[in-house]
Amino acid sequence: MQDAIGWLGQEHDVFLRIKAEHMIALAEERLGPLSGRRLLDLGCGVGLMHQHLGKAFGSITGTDPDDEAVDTARISNPSVHYERFDGKRLPFADESFDA
């Protein structure tokens, strides 16, 4: 990713932070305070956004069909819960998440 955006003179993390701030603002508009809210990140990849989103939400659960991505995300974000899924059916009960 850094190779693709490096010409802008910014690190990839700057864009992740800005994106997370925007997502948090939108969620607060719709849900109110987020401190106790449960977030599901569908297709979370290696969990790069979670360090920025975790400050706002009560809990984050990330899912991805890529086993290696989920393993990497778990190492990088020990406070986030990760589940692998087959890309067809989510392994959660209905209404398990607020966003």
C-alpha positions as a Markdown table, in Angstrom:
| # | Residue | x | y | z |
|---|---|---|---|---|
| 1 | Met | 0.0 | 0.0 | 0.0 |
| 2 | Gln | 2.8 | 2.4 | 0.9 |
| 3 | Asp | 4.3 | 2.0 | -2.6 |
| 4 | Ala | 0.9 | 3.0 | -4.1 |
| 5 | Ile | 0.5 | 6.2 | -2.0 |
| 6 | Gly | 4.1 | 7.1 | -1.1 |
| 7 | Trp | 4.2 | 9.8 | -3.8 |
| 8 | Leu | 1.7 | 11.7 | -1.6 |
| 9 | Gly | 4.3 | 12.1 | 1.1 |
| 10 | Gln | 2.2 | 10.4 | 3.8 |
| 11 | Glu | 2.4 | 7.1 | 5.5 |
| 12 | His | -0.4 | 4.6 | 5.1 |
| 13 | Asp | -1.4 | 5.0 | 8.7 |
| 14 | Val | -2.3 | 8.6 | 8.2 |
| 15 | Phe | -5.0 | 7.5 | 5.7 |
| 16 | Leu | -6.2 | 4.7 | 8.0 |
| 17 | Arg | -6.6 | 7.2 | 10.9 |
| 18 | Ile | -8.6 | 9.7 | 8.8 |
| 19 | Lys | -10.8 | 6.9 | 7.5 |
| 20 | Ala | -11.4 | 5.6 | 11.0 |
| 21 | Glu | -12.2 | 9.1 | 12.3 |
| 22 | His | -14.8 | 9.5 | 9.5 |
| 23 | Met | -16.3 | 6.1 | 10.2 |
| 24 | Ile | -16.5 | 6.9 | 14.0 |
| 25 | Ala | -18.2 | 10.2 | 13.2 |
| 26 | Leu | -20.8 | 8.6 | 11.0 |
| 27 | Ala | -21.5 | 5.8 | 13.5 |
| 28 | Glu | -21.9 | 8.4 | 16.3 |
| 29 | Glu | -24.4 | 10.3 | 14.2 |
| 30 | Arg | -26.5 | 7.2 | 13.7 |
| 31 | Leu | -26.0 | 5.4 | 17.0 |
| 32 | Gly | -25.0 | 8.0 | 19.6 |
| 33 | Pro | -22.2 | 7.2 | 22.0 |
| 34 | Leu | -20.1 | 4.3 | 20.9 |
| 35 | Ser | -18.4 | 3.3 | 24.1 |
| 36 | Gly | -20.6 | 0.3 | 24.7 |
| 37 | Arg | -21.3 | -0.5 | 21.1 |
| 38 | Arg | -20.3 | -3.8 | 19.3 |
| 39 | Leu | -18.7 | -3.4 | 15.9 |
| 40 | Leu | -18.4 | -6.2 | 13.3 |
| 41 | Asp | -15.7 | -5.6 | 10.7 |
| 42 | Leu | -16.6 | -7.9 | 7.8 |
| 43 | Gly | -13.6 | -8.6 | 5.6 |
| 44 | Cys | -11.2 | -7.2 | 8.2 |
| 45 | Gly | -8.0 | -8.4 | 6.5 |
| 46 | Val | -5.1 | -8.0 | 8.8 |
| 47 | Gly | -7.0 | -5.6 | 11.1 |
| 48 | Leu | -5.2 | -2.4 | 10.3 |
| 49 | Met | -8.2 | -0.2 | 11.2 |
| 50 | His | -8.7 | -1.7 | 14.6 |
| 51 | Gln | -6.0 | 0.2 | 16.4 |
| 52 | His | -7.9 | 3.4 | 15.4 |
| 53 | Leu | -11.5 | 2.1 | 15.8 |
| 54 | Gly | -10.9 | 0.4 | 19.1 |
| 55 | Lys | -10.7 | 3.7 | 20.9 |
| 56 | Ala | -14.3 | 4.5 | 20.2 |
| 57 | Phe | -16.2 | 1.2 | 20.3 |
| 58 | Gly | -16.9 | -1.0 | 23.2 |
| 59 | Ser | -15.8 | -4.1 | 21.3 |
| 60 | Ile | -14.7 | -5.1 | 17.9 |
| 61 | Thr | -15.0 | -8.4 | 16.2 |
| 62 | Gly | -13.2 | -8.9 | 12.9 |
| 63 | Thr | -14.0 | -11.6 | 10.3 |
| 64 | Asp | -12.2 | -12.7 | 7.2 |
| 65 | Pro | -12.1 | -15.8 | 5.0 |
| 66 | Asp | -8.3 | -15.6 | 4.8 |
| 67 | Asp | -6.7 | -17.7 | 7.6 |
| 68 | Glu | -3.4 | -15.9 | 7.4 |
| 69 | Ala | -4.9 | -12.5 | 7.6 |
| 70 | Val | -6.9 | -13.4 | 10.7 |
| 71 | Asp | -3.8 | -14.9 | 12.3 |
| 72 | Thr | -1.9 | -11.6 | 11.6 |
| 73 | Ala | -4.7 | -9.5 | 12.9 |
| 74 | Arg | -4.9 | -11.5 | 16.2 |
| 75 | Ile | -1.2 | -10.8 | 16.8 |
| 76 | Ser | -1.4 | -7.1 | 16.0 |
| 77 | Asn | -4.6 | -6.5 | 18.0 |
| 78 | Pro | -4.9 | -8.7 | 21.0 |
| 79 | Ser | -7.9 | -6.8 | 22.4 |
| 80 | Val | -10.0 | -7.6 | 19.3 |
| 81 | His | -11.9 | -10.8 | 18.8 |
| 82 | Tyr | -11.4 | -12.5 | 15.4 |
| 83 | Glu | -13.3 | -15.3 | 13.7 |
| 84 | Arg | -12.6 | -17.0 | 10.4 |
| 85 | Phe | -15.6 | -17.5 | 8.2 |
| 86 | Asp | -16.2 | -19.3 | 4.9 |
| 87 | Gly | -17.5 | -16.2 | 3.1 |
| 88 | Lys | -21.0 | -17.6 | 3.0 |
| 89 | Arg | -22.5 | -17.6 | 6.5 |
| 90 | Leu | -21.4 | -15.5 | 9.4 |
| 91 | Pro | -20.7 | -17.4 | 12.6 |
| 92 | Phe | -22.7 | -15.1 | 14.8 |
| 93 | Ala | -26.3 | -14.9 | 16.0 |
| 94 | Asp | -28.6 | -12.3 | 14.5 |
| 95 | Glu | -28.4 | -8.9 | 16.3 |
| 96 | Ser | -25.0 | -9.7 | 17.8 |
| 97 | Phe | -23.6 | -6.3 | 16.7 |
| 98 | Asp | -24.6 | -2.6 | 16.7 |
| 99 | Ala | -22.7 | -1.7 | 13.6 |
